[in-house]
Amino acid sequence: MLSLTYTFFWGQIAAFIAEPVMGAGGVILPPATYFEKIQAVVKKYDILFIADEVICAFGRLGTMFGSDKYNIKPDLVSLAKALSSGYLPIGAILVSPEIAEVIHSQSSKLGSFSHGFTYSGSPVPCAVALEALKIYKERNIVAVVNKIAPRFQDGLKAFSDSPIIGE
């Protein structure tokens, strides 16, 4: 389908954006080969892959990033929410070395590259984010998630017969 869409738009697709696990649609897990196939198409057509890790990052799927869980090799990664452990609004974009090099080389030719967020440069959220990252590492949050996940899953099974609960 992505190949057909690319053809339809005459090769003008700049990027493909996806959450490792779709949050807004009901926490829907991708089919086993979904990201493998998507990555093959975006690579074939030289389309950037942007991983929206706003919900999935920082251990929520049992890996530091949802991209790690599904072997996604994104060009850019968007982060927010858990970056500050949900305490303050903050966002970040991670870029691959290849993207960083393009930005750097073009900035030298064209002048500075400006990119910002709504809350860019706010020192308090930045300090909170640094502390949250430190805590994630010191307390080995990913290992904790993996340890408690089976118990949590078992607890959720009690609701599986409810008519208001989907798959």
C-alpha positions in Angstrom: 0.0 0.0 0.0 2.8 2.4 0.8 4.4 1.7 -2.6 1.1 2.6 -4.3 0.8 5.7 -2.2 4.3 6.8 -3.1 3.6 6.3 -6.8 0.3 8.2 -6.4 2.1 11.2 -4.9 4.8 11.2 -7.7 7.7 10.4 -5.4 7.0 13.4 -3.1 6.7 11.6 0.3 9.2 13.1 2.7 8.6 10.8 5.6 6.6 7.9 7.1 5.6 8.5 10.8 4.5 5.7 13.0 4.2 4.8 16.7 5.8 1.5 17.6 2.4 0.6 19.3 -0.6 2.7 18.2 -1.8 4.4 21.3 -4.6 6.6 20.1 -6.3 3.7 18.2 -6.5 1.5 21.3 -3.0 0.4 22.1 -2.8 -1.8 19.0 0.3 -4.0 18.6 1.7 -4.2 15.0 1.7 -7.5 13.1 4.9 -9.4 13.5 6.4 -8.3 10.1 4.8 -4.9 9.8 7.8 -2.7 10.6 10.2 -5.0 8.7 8.1 -4.5 5.5 7.5 -0.8 6.1 11.3 -0.2 6.5 12.0 -2.1 3.3 9.6 0.2 1.4 10.9 3.5 2.9 14.5 2.5 2.3 13.7 1.5 -1.3 12.1 5.0 -2.0 14.5 7.0 0.2 11.7 8.1 2.5 12.6 9.1 6.1 11.2 7.0 8.9 10.1 8.9 12.0 9.3 6.9 15.1 6.8 8.7 17.3 8.0 7.5 20.7 5.9 10.0 22.7 4.0 7.2 24.3 6.3 4.1 23.9 9.7 5.4 25.1 11.5 5.0 28.4 10.6 1.4 29.2 6.9 1.3 28.6 7.3 -1.7 26.3 10.0 -3.4 28.2 12.8 -1.8 26.1 14.1 1.7 26.4 12.4 2.7 23.2 9.5 1.0 21.4 11.7 1.1 18.3 14.1 -1.3 20.1 11.3 -3.8 20.7 10.3 -3.9 17.0 13.8 -3.5 15.5 12.9 -0.2 14.0 15.9 1.9 12.7 14.4 5.4 12.5 15.9 8.4 11.0 14.2 10.6 13.6 12.6 9.9 16.9 10.1 12.2 18.7 10.0 12.1 22.5 7.8 13.8 25.1 5.7 12.8 28.1 7.9 10.3 29.9 11.0 12.4 29.0 10.1 14.3 32.2 8.2 11.3 33.7 5.1 13.2 33.0 5.8 16.0 35.4 6.3 18.9 33.0 5.8 19.5 29.3 8.9 18.8 27.3 9.7 17.3 23.9 12.8 16.3 22.0 13.8 15.0 18.6 16.6 12.5 18.2 18.2 12.4 14.8 20.4 9.7 13.2 24.0 10.5 12.4 23.1 10.8 8.7 20.4 13.4 9.4 22.7 15.3 11.7 25.3 15.4 9.0 22.9 16.8 6.4 21.7 19.5 8.9 25.3 20.3 9.7 26.5 20.5 6.1 23.6 22.5 4.9 23.8 24.9 7.9 27.4 25.7 6.9 26.2 26.6 3.4 22.9 28.3 4.2 23.4 29.7 7.7 22.1 28.5 11.0 19.4 25.8 11.2 16.7 26.8 13.7 14.4 24.3 15.2 12.3 24.7 18.3 9.5 23.4 20.4 6.7 25.2 22.2 8.6 24.9 25.5 12.1 25.1 24.1 14.9 26.1 26.4 12.8 26.2 29.5 15.3 25.3 32.2 12.9 23.7 34.7 11.5 21.0 32.4 15.0 20.4 31.1 16.3 19.8 34.6 13.4 17.5 35.4 14.0 15.6 32.2 17.7 15.1 33.1 16.7 13.9 36.5 14.1 11.5 35.0 16.7 10.1 32.6 19.1 9.6 35.5 16.4 7.8 37.6 15.5 5.5 34.6 19.1 4.5 34.4 19.9 4.2 38.2 16.8 2.3 39.0 17.0 0.2 35.9 13.4 0.9 35.0 13.4 -1.3 31.9 14.3 -4.3 34.0 11.6 -3.4 36.5 9.0 -3.1 33.8 10.0 -6.6 32.5 9.8 -8.0 36.0 6.3 -6.7 36.8 4.8 -7.0 33.3 3.6 -10.6 33.6 1.8 -9.8 36.9 0.2 -6.8 35.3 -0.9 -8.8 32.3 -2.4 -11.4 34.6 -4.3 -8.7 36.5 -5.7 -7.4 33.2 -7.0 -10.8 32.2 -9.7 -10.4 34.9 -11.3 -7.8 32.7 -11.2 -9.8 29.4 -14.8 -11.0 29.7 -16.2 -7.5 30.0 -18.3 -6.4 27.0 -16.6 -3.0 27.0 -13.1 -4.5 26.6 -11.6 -5.3 23.2 -8.7 -7.5 22.3 
